[in-house]
Amino acid sequence: MLNISLQEAKDKLPELINLVEQGEEGFIIGNNKTKIKLVSFTEKPKKRVFGQHRGQAIMSEDFNSPLPESFWLGNDELKCCLIPMRCGLNLGIPLPE
């Protein structure tokens, strides 16, 4: 275990980092008190939860149906929610006018 002064830590930071990465623990001391504990940190990957968003998106019955020509030509006034939102509006549900 390392006990090192603040000034020494400033001067030897790269060396301290290497020691901590190898599993060594240490303390930085200032004004005769422990100020900082040096420990290695490894981030754990977040666990994926299968099915956690099940039932939160709705696909309209005509999802795979071809779009009308007016849509491609830019003449169609499409008024529906295109992004599933938490407010309850989902894909394919017309928005109120």
C-alpha positions in Angstrom: 0.0 0.0 0.0 1.3 3.4 -1.0 1.2 6.5 1.2 2.5 9.5 -0.8 2.4 13.2 -0.3 0.4 15.5 -2.7 3.6 17.0 -4.1 5.1 13.5 -4.8 1.8 12.5 -6.5 2.1 15.5 -8.8 5.6 14.6 -9.7 5.1 10.9 -10.2 1.5 10.7 -11.5 2.3 8.4 -14.5 4.1 5.9 -12.2 1.3 6.0 -9.7 -1.3 5.2 -12.4 0.8 2.2 -13.6 1.0 0.9 -10.0 -2.7 1.3 -9.4 -3.5 -0.4 -12.8 -1.4 -3.4 -11.6 -3.6 -3.7 -8.5 -1.7 -1.6 -5.9 -3.8 0.7 -3.7 -2.5 4.0 -2.4 -3.3 7.1 -0.5 -2.4 10.7 -1.2 -1.7 12.6 2.0 -2.1 16.3 2.5 -1.8 18.3 5.8 -1.2 15.0 7.7 -4.6 13.7 6.5 -5.6 11.2 3.9 -7.1 13.2 1.0 -7.5 10.7 -1.8 -7.6 6.9 -2.1 -6.1 5.5 -5.3 -7.8 2.4 -6.6 -8.1 0.8 -10.0 -11.5 1.2 -11.8 -12.9 -1.2 -14.4 -16.3 -0.4 -15.8 -18.7 -3.4 -15.9 -20.7 -3.8 -19.1 -24.4 -3.1 -18.7 -26.5 -6.3 -18.7 -29.1 -6.5 -21.5 -32.5 -7.5 -20.5 -34.4 -9.5 -23.1 -37.9 -8.3 -23.7 -37.7 -5.2 -21.4 -39.5 -3.0 -24.0 -42.1 -5.6 -25.0 -45.5 -4.1 -25.7 -44.3 -0.5 -25.8 -44.5 -0.2 -29.6 -47.5 -0.8 -31.9 -47.2 -1.5 -35.6 -50.2 -0.6 -37.7 -52.0 -3.4 -39.7 -51.1 -1.8 -43.0 -47.4 -1.4 -42.1 -46.2 -3.4 -45.2 -48.8 -1.9 -47.6 -47.4 0.3 -50.4 -47.6 4.0 -49.8 -49.9 6.0 -52.2 -48.3 7.9 -55.1 -49.3 11.2 -53.5 -47.0 10.4 -50.6 -44.0 10.1 -52.9 -44.9 13.2 -54.9 -45.2 15.3 -51.8 -49.0 16.0 -52.2 -50.2 13.9 -49.3 -51.0 15.6 -46.0 -49.7 12.8 -43.7 -50.9 13.6 -40.2 -49.8 10.8 -37.9 -47.3 10.2 -35.2 -44.1 8.8 -36.8 -42.2 8.3 -33.5 -43.5 6.2 -30.7 -43.9 8.5 -27.7 -44.5 8.0 -24.1 -47.6 10.1 -24.2 -49.5 7.1 -25.7 -49.4 8.1 -29.4 -47.9 5.3 -31.4 -47.1 4.5 -35.0 -50.0 4.7 -37.3 -52.4 6.4 -34.9 -53.7 9.7 -36.4 -53.1 12.9 -34.5 -56.0 15.1 -33.6 -56.5 18.1 -35.9 
